[in-house]
Amino acid sequence: MNHNDKRDRAPTSTSFLALSCVGLFVSAAPAIAQNSDQAADEAQGRKLGGVVVTDTAIDEQGYKVDKADSPKFTAPLVDTPRSITVIPASVIKDTASASLTEALRTVPGITLGAGEGGNPLGDRPFIRGFDSQASTYLDGVRDVGAQSREIFAIEQIEVVKGSDSTTGGRGGAGGSLNLVSKAPKADRFVAASGSLGNADYKRATIDINQPINEFVGVRLNAMWHDQDVAGRDAIWSKRWGVAPSIKLGLEGPTSLTISYYHLDTDELPDSGIPYLYTIGNAPAGVTETSPAQTFTALDDGAKISVPRGAYYGLKDRDFRKTKVDNFTIRAEHDFGGVTLRNTSRYGRSTQGYVWTQPDDQQGNVANGLVWRRNNNRYSETDGLLNQTDLFGEFAIGGIKNSFAASVEFSEEKAANGTYVSNAQTGVAITTGINAVGGRCGAVSIANYNCTSVDNPNPNDPWVSYAADGSSVVSPIVRSLRKTWTLSKTTTQAASLFDTITISDKLLINLGGRFDKYKTSVSPGLAATATTNRTFLEREDDLWTYQAGIVFKPTESSSIYASTSTSATPPGSFIANGAEGNALNTTSQALTDALKVEKTKSYEIGAKANLFGDSLALTLAAFRTETKNARATNDAGTVAFIGERLIKGIEFGFNGNITPEWNVFGGYTYMDSEIVDGGFTLTSGIAAPSVNTGKQFPNTPKHSLTAFTNYKVTPAFTLGGGAIYMSKLYGGYSDTRIVSNGAVVITKELARMVPSYWRFDGNASYSFSDAINLQVNVNNVFNKRYYDKAYTAHYANQAAGRTAIATLNIKY
């Protein structure tokens, strides 16, 4: 059965059919700012058809945010001694971002990693060179499971840079992300959006906030999305989501908020573009390989050009489906200066995919062929989390303390299986591995397991056979549950934060956290096994801290120095990512021998709010060290001898230069080095790993983002953006021989994607206070570039020019 026929792409819910029709006429893009007199009038509220509309209701938040949502940040951003970037709703809307990854492109110093089989597809942001896939939070509570996050129900995104286990717990070596949900408010408003664009782009959202009375308010956010990808053949993505919430105690000292979030996605995932060379066939003198575009085939010298839209996957095989459900209850009471808050959440995410990875380092590409390796996975992740926060202010001896104390309990479980062609025997999906003639021999080509690099056909009639050479059809099914790997973690944690105001000029910021972290893993059994499961377990006590000193030359500026730490215990990803410190699945003794990886960050910087606090500027120099990363020692066993170092500078800006001119962005320079990558054994003789001395993967030296909007008239706004990313490495390999009792490296090869510039443009026109039209053109010059570099195999080609028109109605 073809999972990906466009005939099957219509929404299955009648409510979302209706929403998509409404979306052709209405939208919730950011409103155009009014002049100062109008803004003053709106601040008091004005009547539109009997409904009071305020700045909050029409989402005129602006580009500047003064304080993070989490109470663990006990001071305004200007007085917080570390780098924090907040992406507000207005930036998300002005840039037409529809997902977390699209929104994160506005922040320098963040790159996006690719996935495969063992490393699941989904959001994989790298912050200051470290994988933050498992350090993502929703309303301050860890958001479990590998997934591709939507932002239709998100108010803002907070990016914390630098070691950050103190705030959120395990992980966070380079930083963390916190997504803030939209919640019921006292203002009454309805905002709806409908977007159309090239590449069959269609999107509709609605945001209804309705106070029932002064005590009870409800809010409903919903979304429907369907698109192809500009410049790419075959691939498409569709999704829908709904997020209702109710709040009791809208403006009182006591409140109870109950919310639910559901996201359902279905897509034909991109298989990417393979790297041109492998370590085995790279010509002499070639030390780097990038994605194949135009090259001379090694066999006959013929020129081969890879089409921009080349898609190496199979419509008759490839798919990806995910579901996310979160149910949250938050109770809060303000005692007058001190607030007690409890948040409980049950979250569940599932993901299933069969996805083509081109070539898999088989060396066929340089000869004009691509092997269609399949990566597949089915996973279920559940989390039950409870967090209690006590925060506020008090004074001792005339010294002000702004504090936050937190106690957390959580249990997270993951079950990961595969797709096979025979569940009872565990036979894998055939891809020509064992075919006569090899992966790209005549049999594999005849069965469409191998295709041409310059003319792949995603409509090839691939059939799932029981085995290579067999004529028996064997449909793709999930593997038996007993073959799945089961992972579990439980956490008990307590943390305390305090900003101490010594004087108007001097502040001290302190924070500490303790986690009791238990984790276990049970490797899957063979499909035909009759034995019982075994579980490998360990427990770690994690102590982390942060400390900073802030000097304030003026009320609106600060100079600071700070340090912070992170702890990454074995099993911290619960099998939901590419974990360098995973649990051993074969021996309890080897599991017991593992250690916690620890990272420490240092930062000095300055912050200033200018132009009447309307524009925020930040400047920081940072250094992050991991001293005991997991690596292989000279005896060929695991040891915690690895060392990584990254240092750099960062400049950021957000807010208004004038009442008409918004800006958002920054520049980051990162100088990274794998100081000690451990050892590699060749014929029993050890030599330093190929990674030693190399630049971190997914860590460009230079990255810049700059987005701006200018109000030409009270009704017309013009804007645009620029993104620059320098060369990005995915991974490294080498070939070695033993000569005269010593290891000799004969060749090294780095896989990378080249640097690129990308430019975006946008404009909007307000026909009235309630109707607005916004047009975005992303990648204006249709640049062919790559935004993700996997360790090996392939790189992800970014979308081409994408034009989107959005009609907005708000009232």
LINMO-V206632 format. One record per residue. RES is the residue in one letter. PSI is psi as a letter, one per 30 degrees, with the letter a starting at -180 (* if undefined). Layout:
res/psi
RES/PSI
RES/PSI
This chain:
res/psi
M/k
N/j
H/f
N/g
D/k
K/f
R/f
D/g
R/f
A/k
P/k
T/f
S/k
T/e
S/e
F/f
L/e
A/e
L/e
S/e
C/e
V/e
G/f
L/f
F/f
V/l
S/l
A/h
A/l
P/k
A/l
I/k
A/k
Q/l
N/l
S/e
D/e
Q/e
A/e
A/e
D/e
E/e
A/f
Q/f
G/k
R/l
K/k
L/j
G/h
G/g
V/k
V/k
V/k
T/l
D/e
T/e
A/e
I/g
D/h
E/h
Q/e
G/l
Y/f
K/k
V/k
D/f
K/k
A/l
D/e
S/k
P/f
K/f
F/j
T/g
A/l
P/l
L/e
V/f
D/g
T/j
P/h
R/l
S/k
I/k
T/k
V/k
I/j
P/l
A/e
S/e
V/e
I/e
K/e
D/e
T/g
A/h
S/k
A/g
S/l
L/e
T/e
E/e
A/e
L/f
R/f
T/f
V/k
P/l
G/g
I/k
T/l
L/k
G/l
A/l
G/l
E/b
G/d
G/e
N/j
P/l
L/k
G/a
D/k
R/i
P/k
F/k
I/k
R/h
G/f
F/k
D/j
S/g
Q/e
A/g
S/h
T/k
Y/l
L/j
D/h
G/g
V/k
R/k
D/j
V/l
G/k
A/k
Q/l
S/j
R/k
E/l
I/g
F/f
A/g
I/k
E/e
Q/l
I/k
E/k
V/j
V/k
K/k
G/l
S/k
D/h
S/f
T/e
T/e
G/f
G/a
R/k
G/a
G/h
A/e
G/f
G/a
S/l
L/k
N/k
L/k
V/k
S/l
K/k
A/l
P/k
K/l
A/f
D/k
R/k
F/l
V/k
A/k
A/l
S/k
G/k
S/k
L/k
G/l
N/l
A/h
D/h
Y/k
K/k
R/k
A/k
T/l
I/k
D/j
I/j
N/j
Q/j
P/k
I/e
N/a
E/f
F/e
V/k
G/k
V/l
R/k
L/k
N/k
A/l
M/k
W/k
H/k
D/k
Q/l
D/a
V/k
A/k
G/f
R/k
D/k
A/e
I/k
W/l
S/k
K/l
R/l
W/l
G/l
V/k
A/i
P/l
S/l
I/k
K/k
L/k
G/h
L/e
E/g
G/l
P/f
T/k
S/l
L/k
T/k
I/k
S/l
Y/k
Y/k
H/k
L/k
D/k
T/l
D/k
E/l
L/j
P/l
D/k
S/f
G/a
I/k
P/l
Y/l
L/e
Y/l
T/l
I/f
G/f
N/g
A/k
P/l
A/k
G/f
V/j
T/f
E/k
T/k
S/l
P/k
A/k
Q/d
T/k
F/l
T/k
A/k
L/f
D/e
D/g
G/g
A/k
K/k
I/k
S/k
V/j
P/k
R/e
G/g
A/k
Y/k
Y/g
G/a
L/k
K/e
D/f
R/e
D/k
F/l
R/k
K/k
T/l
K/k
V/k
D/k
N/k
F/k
T/k
I/k
R/k
A/k
E/k
H/k
D/j
F/f
G/i
G/f
V/k
T/k
L/k
R/k
N/k
T/k
S/k
R/k
Y/k
G/k
R/k
S/k
T/k
Q/k
G/k
Y/k
V/k
W/k
T/k
Q/j
P/k
D/e
D/h
Q/g
Q/f
G/g
N/f
V/e
A/f
N/g
G/g
L/l
V/k
W/k
R/i
R/k
N/k
N/k
N/l
R/k
Y/k
S/k
E/k
T/k
D/k
G/k
L/j
L/k
N/k
Q/k
T/k
D/k
L/j
F/l
G/a
E/k
F/l
A/k
I/j
G/h
G/g
I/k
K/k
N/k
S/j
F/l
A/k
A/k
S/k
V/k
E/k
F/k
S/l
E/k
E/k
K/k
A/k
A/k
N/k
G/a
T/l
Y/k
V/l
S/f
N/j
A/e
Q/e
T/f
G/g
V/k
A/l
I/k
T/k
T/g
G/g
I/e
N/g
A/l
V/k
G/f
G/a
R/e
C/h
G/a
A/e
V/e
S/e
I/e
A/e
N/g
Y/g
N/f
C/k
T/l
S/k
V/f
D/f
N/h
P/k
N/j
P/f
N/g
D/k
P/i
W/k
V/k
S/j
Y/l
A/f
A/l
D/k
G/f
S/l
S/g
V/k
V/k
S/j
P/l
I/k
V/l
R/k
S/l
L/k
R/f
K/f
T/f
W/l
T/k
L/k
S/k
K/k
T/k
T/k
T/k
Q/k
A/l
A/k
S/l
L/k
F/k
D/k
T/j
I/j
T/j
I/e
S/l
D/f
K/f
L/k
L/k
I/k
N/k
L/k
G/k
G/l
R/k
F/k
D/k
K/j
Y/j
K/k
T/l
S/l
V/k
S/j
P/k
G/l
L/l
A/l
A/e
T/g
A/l
T/g
T/l
N/l
R/l
T/k
F/k
L/k
E/l
R/l
E/k
D/k
D/k
L/k
W/k
T/l
Y/l
Q/k
A/k
G/l
I/k
V/k
F/k
K/j
P/e
T/l
E/f
S/g
S/l
S/l
I/k
Y/l
A/k
S/l
T/l
S/l
T/l
S/l
A/k
T/j
P/l
P/k
G/g
S/f
F/f
I/h
A/g
N/h
G/l
A/j
E/k
G/f
N/h
A/l
L/k
N/k
T/g
T/f
S/k
Q/e
A/e
L/e
T/e
D/f
A/f
L/l
K/l
V/k
E/k
K/k
T/k
K/k
S/k
Y/k
E/k
I/k
G/a
A/k
K/k
A/k
N/k
L/l
F/h
G/h
D/g
S/f
L/k
A/k
L/k
T/k
L/k
A/k
A/k
F/l
R/k
T/k
E/k
T/j
K/f
N/h
A/k
R/k
A/l
T/k
N/a
D/f
A/f
G/g
T/l
V/k
A/l
F/i
I/f
G/k
E/k
R/k
L/k
I/k
K/l
G/a
I/l
E/k
F/k
G/l
F/k
N/k
G/a
N/k
I/e
T/l
P/f
E/f
W/j
N/k
V/l
F/k
G/a
G/a
Y/k
T/k
Y/k
M/j
D/j
S/l
E/k
I/j
V/e
D/j
G/g
G/a
F/l
T/k
L/k
T/j
S/h
G/g
I/k
A/k
A/l
P/k
S/l
V/f
N/f
T/k
G/f
K/l
Q/k
F/k
P/l
N/h
T/i
P/k
K/e
H/k
S/k
L/k
T/k
A/j
F/k
T/l
N/k
Y/k
K/j
V/e
T/l
P/f
A/f
F/k
T/k
L/k
G/a
G/a
G/l
A/k
I/k
Y/k
M/k
S/l
K/k
L/k
Y/k
G/e
G/l
Y/l
S/l
D/l
T/k
R/k
I/l
V/k
S/k
N/h
G/g
A/l
V/k
V/k
I/j
T/f
K/k
E/k
L/k
A/k
R/k
M/l
V/k
P/l
S/l
Y/l
W/k
R/k
F/k
D/l
G/l
N/l
A/l
S/l
Y/k
S/j
F/f
S/a
D/f
A/f
I/k
N/k
L/k
Q/k
V/k
N/k
V/j
N/k
N/i
V/e
F/g
N/h
K/k
R/j
Y/l
Y/k
D/f
K/k
A/j
Y/l
T/e
A/l
H/d
Y/l
A/l
N/k
Q/k
A/l
A/k
G/a
R/k
T/j
A/k
I/k
A/k
T/k
L/k
N/k
I/k
K/k
Y/*
